Amino acid sequence: MLSIVDAPTPPMSSLATPTFALVAQGRKRLALGDQVFEYGAGDYLVVSVDLPVTGHFVEASKDRPCLGVGLALRPEVIASLLLDAADRQPPGPSIRGLTVSAAPAELVDAVIRLLRLVDEPADAPVLAPLIEREILWRLLRSPQGAAVREIGLADSSLSHVARVIRWIRDNYTEPFRVDELAAMAGMSTSAFHRHFRTVSAMTPIQFQKKIRLQEARLRIVGLGEEVTHAGYAVRYDSPSQFSREYRREFGTPPSRDTGRTREEASYQTSP
């Protein structure tokens, strides 16, 4: 996945999925809950679970566009690599779901070789999976290795929290009790709350609220729904509360987004 942006952008909400992203030029800023991450040329980002984030490009121009490359982090590929490497370490403590570090030279070299395969379509089917495994191996041996490793472990605390995150994402209109989510994760209520907040930088209620508001914005901007209907669809019974929280999240009231195009304010799936 290649990314080229030739101008700074306004903040946009998105659902970041498990991804490795390396910036070659330019700079981007992401907010997750009350945490802010900024990464630029030579930095890489790892997202280990589905997370609602707000991001924007802060350094990009036509002469020097922001350039980046991304790779989906697939649990089955990471698990296979851990088996081949005879990794027998037990799952570790809970880790953050989004981290940023400076990329080592070996990781950058592997990414460059993967990009060169764009011009070698005959070689790509054979070499791309091998280079993907090399990139994952470099990540496993990097400062963010713990986060990547947890993705491939079925019994890690990250995997248990990710299962609950997927449930909230797929059932964002459903009410829940934290003890029910804890049972779904196979944890005590206190342990689940601690792990969830460490991974997502939010409480489960805050997480659900962000998913609801992002879905509402998709309905208003992408599907052209009326504001009141979009609010009710994501389980806001009070229009005034919906408008207030929408404005707090996106910096503009929902009525201002009515009629905007999908390109102007989109619900994206990449960091």
Beta strands, then each sheet from edge to edge (+ up, - down):
strand 1: 2-5
strand 2: 12-16
strand 3: 19-25
strand 4: 27-32
strand 5: 35-40
strand 6: 43-47
strand 7: 51-59
strand 8: 66-72
strand 9: 98-102
sheet 1: 1+ 8- 3+ 6- 9+
sheet 2: 2+ 7- 4+ 5-
end
